[in-house]
């Protein structure tokens, strides 16, 4: 595998059954990856990928919060050189005025500790295979917290910090780490968002570009770019506007 490319690599994608995860499987194979290990909590939901790509996709039962699942996938996918941590959960809850106090814990378990568990399991594998890349699918919510993302934003911010730690700790092993800052994308998790939405395939292509050009962090779509720019201009005004806009929404919640 080229250390600045994906051609000839073997990849593993978590939350691969739909949305950005499924788009990553398609894009990686189109870019020259030999095989993709596709993880989902229900492997039956990966049938569409198997039909499209045949033996180039290997389905795995994978809940990133279950130690046994992570260990089993690591044993079965020991040829992996590119890890895409895409699985995530958004529960549409505030931290303090919440109807579900456990929602923040679940978001942290999936979005941070699940990513950490996968990185711990696969960093030795990538190192043994001569190096590789870890791509963490994050969110513009990692840059700023807003109402109804009370637990989601901290979990994504923690995963953003984790990505930097991966670079610091694993770079000498030939492992690169990349954070994708994702804004509005046409997925089930973003069904509540109005306005233009990026195609999940665009996010996958941005992830592949991050590997090829060794980019530590990439804003993947117009909303992500706009959020970063607004925060740079006036972070307090950005928070005020988002609080006003999201003061009493009814949003979809979902887990990928």
Secondary structure as GFF3:
##gff-version 3
##sequence-region A 1 256
A	DSSP	beta_strand	10	13	.	.	.	ID=ss1
A	DSSP	alpha_helix	19	30	.	.	.	ID=ss2
A	DSSP	beta_strand	35	40	.	.	.	ID=ss3
A	DSSP	three_ten_helix	43	46	.	.	.	ID=ss4
A	DSSP	alpha_helix	47	53	.	.	.	ID=ss5
A	DSSP	three_ten_helix	54	56	.	.	.	ID=ss6
A	DSSP	beta_strand	57	61	.	.	.	ID=ss7
A	DSSP	alpha_helix	67	76	.	.	.	ID=ss8
A	DSSP	beta_strand	82	85	.	.	.	ID=ss9
A	DSSP	beta_strand	89	90	.	.	.	ID=ss10
A	DSSP	alpha_helix	103	108	.	.	.	ID=ss11
A	DSSP	pi_helix	109	113	.	.	.	ID=ss12
A	DSSP	alpha_helix	114	128	.	.	.	ID=ss13
A	DSSP	beta_strand	132	137	.	.	.	ID=ss14
A	DSSP	three_ten_helix	140	142	.	.	.	ID=ss15
A	DSSP	alpha_helix	152	170	.	.	.	ID=ss16
A	DSSP	three_ten_helix	171	173	.	.	.	ID=ss17
A	DSSP	beta_strand	175	181	.	.	.	ID=ss18
A	DSSP	three_ten_helix	188	190	.	.	.	ID=ss19
A	DSSP	alpha_helix	200	212	.	.	.	ID=ss20
A	DSSP	beta_strand	217	219	.	.	.	ID=ss21
A	DSSP	alpha_helix	222	245	.	.	.	ID=ss22
A	DSSP	beta_strand	254	255	.	.	.	ID=ss23
###
